[in-house]
């Protein structure tokens, strides 16, 4: 043993003050499917994602089906293979979250539980085991006359399965042998997980995350292994370096280049070990582009036995520092000797980021991009509700505040096979509050508004006016908060980029358009209609305010430049002072009722015309409301915001209007240029029809 090995072994012994259990769900994705469809237990089946069998059960493996195998090759190897679609990961995520929550509750708050992918957990049980070793009060602790450990144990005497009849070990179970006690805790956790949730798993017990993870793979499925500290060196010698956490693509590439040419080759008669098969479990959920390069590298060196023992014997700490840099070289060299001081970091019950991603060969048209992004948006809302929403109480556990869109644009100089190296670009913006309105809006409505008002706006900013070709979309939400965002105008207007219809106004049907016709129009045509309608309305208000700008009568009905967007409220329709008595009554009529979903303080801070717009949109959404709101006295409340149409009011809206309309002998004239306008015979102003009676009453009062 050289000096480096002595140093590492010494460090390893000094760090054995923790007890860590690793739980590794057996064929996790398959178990989820089997629990949903028990008939699959007796059949060879594989889970398909795109055109690949990502993982398969042990019956399928016995018939020649392998991990990450093309669907056609898998069916050729096993014609009777049952294919299960695994594109929707939400059911697997839910099962993973249930398992995580169950284990957390089982061990209590004193034990840190860390998730690794969807099917593995690390649990630091040091304090729990040490306490129970003193108290002996837990139900999972064996009796005083019991000797030995639970499951398999690897020590200097080899790999042994404890049975009272077969073992000659007479070591009494004592307070000092906490690792023995931890093996019983691991068995108890496995049993409870199976009894309560139906899942089997394997377990590893050791003093570090690295060793416990390797131990868990020794006797899969549905078994466990305890590795004693004195056996770490012997245990690690035969382990493939590629199985160690921390040895990724770049590290392995260097090691294969430096040492692979004279490393021993695998005997063809030796079957591939079970760990390689189970690596597909983490691949299924956590696949990254670099994994493809690592897979290709391992395929080239698939017969090369680059074990921990071989690397230690044929290299040195100095060489590792030279190959990988001082700090990283020291860390990697320590891992080869089982030295792993990384703590078990308690995973939060709720994620800090939720994202949905899809990759494809080409996407170069906005229609195709919209379709793909809508699918991802719906999936994102599904995931949000699954992770954070409690349907029974109608409450959200967390509220993400930021939405982030990431795309990958294909490079014109790309190298075939390295598409993953194309640059990713991302942008973020605020997440609209309406995303959380589960009971008020359907999922499709929320997804459509999020897409049209936010996601598409971000996407257009990112690709610009140039030609583009995407190969990946990712939509994520981040910045989670406990407090629900205050309902505001953002709940009724999307938060995307400006454009088209001022862009983020909700597409409320103009009153002049038939409801059935409106519902049949595609989204883009609805936007065009609203653009035209808004400009018509803006022109009307400008005429009412004395503007001489008129619509151009060009071929095809093309409009002139968009006019000022200044909002004036109902008082803006009158360009002469209004007596206090009349103004008060008009303001009372023009104040719409606050929708229940809108925060009272926010409502009070909004200008009158925006209140009116929200009321109109709210009424359109409810569909049962008439276009005119009704106040507490049963009187129709008047409000006509810019950009929204109101049906012509042929009947006066209250008793005051009736008396004025019937008693006044003044003659009024219709304005031929606008069906909803009239020209006042007294002052000559062009005004909307619904204020005709109030305006005439004004002239009556001042005369």
PyMOL commands that set and color helices and strands:
alter all, ss='L'
color gray80, all
select helices_A, chain A and resi 3-14+28-36+38-42+58-62+71-77+90-107+126-135+178-197+209-216+229-237+241-243+249-262+274-286+289-300+308-313+317-324+326-336+366-388+419-421+433-436+443-463+489-491+515-520+523-544+555-557+570-573+580-590+600-605+608-622+655-663+689-702
alter helices_A, ss='H'
color red, helices_A
select strands_A, chain A and resi 20-25+45-49+52-56+69-70+82-85+112-116+120-124+152-155+158-161+201-206+224-227+354-359+389-390+395-396+399-409+424-430+470-481+629-630+636-637+669-670+677-679+686-688
alter strands_A, ss='S'
color yellow, strands_A
deselect
rebuild
show_as cartoon
